[in-house]
Amino acid sequence: MPSRWDDALLEAARKQGDPDADTMVAEILTGAPAAGISRGGYNHLLDLANVLVANPELSLVPDSRLRRQLDQAGHVASFFDPIEAPDWVDEEKLARAANLWRTDSLLCIAVLYAASLPACYLMKRGVPALYATEKLSEQKYVFQRIFETGVMLEGVMSPGGIKVAHDVEPNSDEIIAGVLNAMDPLGRWTWQNHRLRRTGEGESPLTAEAVQQAFEDSRKQAKRYIWGGGIISARKVRFLHSAMRHMLQHPESMRGITKEILDERARTFVEQAQYRKAPWDTAALGVPINQEDLAFVLLTFGYLIPKGMDVWGRAVTREQKEDFLHLWRVVGYVMGIREDLMTDNLDEAEALYEAILRRNAGSSEPGQILTSAIMDFLRKYLPERFGLAQTVPASLIIDQLGLERAKLLLNDKDLRAARGPLTRMGHGFARSSIRLYYWLRRNLLRYVPVVGTGVSVLTQHAADALIDSWRDSFRRNPFYIPTQATTWVMQRGVTDAYEADLLKWRQRLFDTMAAGLGGLIFAGFGLALTLVFFFFDMTFARNVFLVATVATFTLAVIALRYMVPHIALQRPKVEAT
């Protein structure tokens, strides 16, 4: 199909940031009186926004502490208000998309790692902004950056994370009676004993068709608002993007170390990014974190995640994929992405994804460095035995992006390791096993809904624990605006010994989680074999596999339900100094 996204439109998008948010951010970061709030005040506002999501009613109480502090924040506080929903927002699609996260959150996270993040690093003109601001090039920052990405994903995708609130309930008794009385003023329609009655004199001039049409028209007049924790997360990210955009384009206003001091010592990458000798090259790269880059990043979530789930055997219908796209279209709307750069049609999403990649995909040193950084992140969880730590990360990326595009990101060493005959054979076996598990779940476990629902709950809780384990030891809370584009500060008391303990704790949590998930998969295989032996009247084999299946399933449930939460609570604590 012909693409409606031509080069001229996309190139213009590269030259555009986020005008509404950029103006407010510039006021805050430069201390303009119009802002009425400082950088620190904005960071405090993020904390208030979290309270607002959990307890929205407090904002209506004039003398509540929350209301008073929101008032002190001035007009910036309205940035986190509920947003009037466009007509195209579909509540049922949002609920169905959230259900996909509820049942398969761990798989979504796996695709995020293997497809969404690496795909961003294909954008050779967009990578420099990520390289300078997201800290993924330096290992000590990787966990925190991926943690913040996971926090947003969880906030947006969890059931109720994005919801639609109505200012008047469309099906309320008052609306129905009001419609009838507006059309038939002499009818004096009213509710009596839970039934709607006409108490006026004379015959009613109304027809059923006219009443139905008037009722539908009244429903359209009722306003709807987008709200929820996911909206707050998306707004935080939007503001952070604007802050990074300002810092990269105006580094002179963000300096905290004098140039003379830097000239006396070797500059680190962080210092070089803070003190670029030349201004940001807008002509070659576009505005940092521009509209084209933002539209592409949105597609790496809304388009690539359900597509990647399909790759690994979790069948996702076209309707589910478009529900997923719809949810992320809402996220894009909240984040200030141009509406002509978003779609919830699957074919159009593919066309836009390919059009942007055609213009921007390429191999770059920053892209390879960033890819190596997230591969090293996964290696910290994988065992060294059988070369798994060396081969699995690259194999997953090749699986999701395809060999040709993966070649643009992987260095020769990682590519050779992933393409070795034994590695490909082992990876193929593992991938086939996962696909078989999803086939069994789709065709077998759906007949045991209690088990299926219980497994979904367990895996979602495991996903929450996994995301939280990525939280690192920086004093910067998620989505806070730092002092510099490149300045993050560790908590006091963080030592090498603490970091080693933290790594061991993460590995123990991951190993326990992997054992539990592996147990669920083997239990699925065992149940299938038990049924096969039952139909072939192989009593002994059936009984053996039945006992093994029940035992494996029980141990898996214990690992995910009890051991993972217990280990999560044992996270090492930073000793106060």
JOURMO-V751815 format. One record per pair of residues at least 6 apart in sequence whose C-alpha atoms are under 6 Angstrom apart, sorted by sequence separation. I is the first residue (numbers start at 0). J is the second residue. If there is no record, write none. Layout:
i=I j=J
i=I j=J
This chain:
i=120 j=126
i=134 j=140
i=135 j=141
i=154 j=160
i=189 j=195
i=309 j=315
i=382 j=388
i=27 j=34
i=69 j=76
i=189 j=196
i=381 j=388
i=26 j=34
i=58 j=66
i=180 j=188
i=188 j=196
i=397 j=405
i=533 j=541
i=188 j=197
i=532 j=541
i=27 j=37
i=187 j=197
i=378 j=388
i=27 j=38
i=186 j=197
i=187 j=198
i=187 j=199
i=529 j=541
i=186 j=199
i=185 j=199
i=474 j=488
i=305 j=320
i=473 j=488
i=474 j=489
i=529 j=544
i=473 j=489
i=474 j=490
i=529 j=545
i=472 j=489
i=473 j=490
i=325 j=343
i=374 j=392
i=472 j=490
i=324 j=343
i=525 j=544
i=301 j=323
i=321 j=343
i=301 j=324
i=394 j=417
i=525 j=548
i=321 j=345
i=393 j=417
i=301 j=327
i=390 j=416
i=522 j=548
i=390 j=417
i=522 j=551
i=522 j=552
i=248 j=279
i=518 j=551
i=519 j=552
i=36 j=72
i=519 j=555
i=518 j=555
i=515 j=555
i=367 j=408
i=244 j=287
i=515 j=558
i=515 j=559
i=362 j=407
i=169 j=218
i=100 j=156
i=166 j=222
i=165 j=223
i=97 j=156
i=164 j=223
i=97 j=157
i=164 j=224
i=97 j=158
i=163 j=224
i=163 j=225
i=162 j=225
i=162 j=226
i=161 j=226
i=162 j=227
i=161 j=227
i=160 j=227
i=160 j=228
i=161 j=229
i=160 j=229
i=501 j=571
i=154 j=228
i=155 j=229
i=154 j=229
i=151 j=232
i=492 j=573
i=492 j=574
i=492 j=575
i=436 j=520
i=492 j=576
i=237 j=334
i=233 j=334
i=312 j=434
i=311 j=434
i=313 j=437
i=312 j=437
i=380 j=506
i=84 j=223
i=83 j=223
i=84 j=224
i=83 j=224
i=84 j=225
i=82 j=224
i=81 j=224
i=82 j=225
i=81 j=225
i=81 j=226
i=128 j=287
i=124 j=284
i=52 j=228
i=115 j=299
i=110 j=304
i=110 j=307
i=269 j=485
i=21 j=241
i=96 j=322
i=96 j=323
i=92 j=322
i=253 j=483
i=136 j=368
i=93 j=326
i=136 j=369
i=135 j=369
i=123 j=359
i=136 j=372
i=122 j=359
i=123 j=360
i=122 j=360
i=123 j=361
i=246 j=484
i=121 j=360
i=121 j=361
i=123 j=363
i=243 j=484
i=120 j=366
i=14 j=285
i=13 j=285
i=14 j=286
i=16 j=289
i=15 j=289
i=16 j=290
i=15 j=290
i=13 j=289
i=13 j=290
i=12 j=290
i=13 j=291
i=12 j=291
i=113 j=395
i=113 j=396
i=114 j=399
i=149 j=466
i=146 j=466
i=146 j=469
i=146 j=470
i=142 j=469
i=143 j=470
i=143 j=471
i=147 j=477
i=132 j=484
i=102 j=455
i=132 j=485
i=104 j=459
i=105 j=462
i=42 j=479
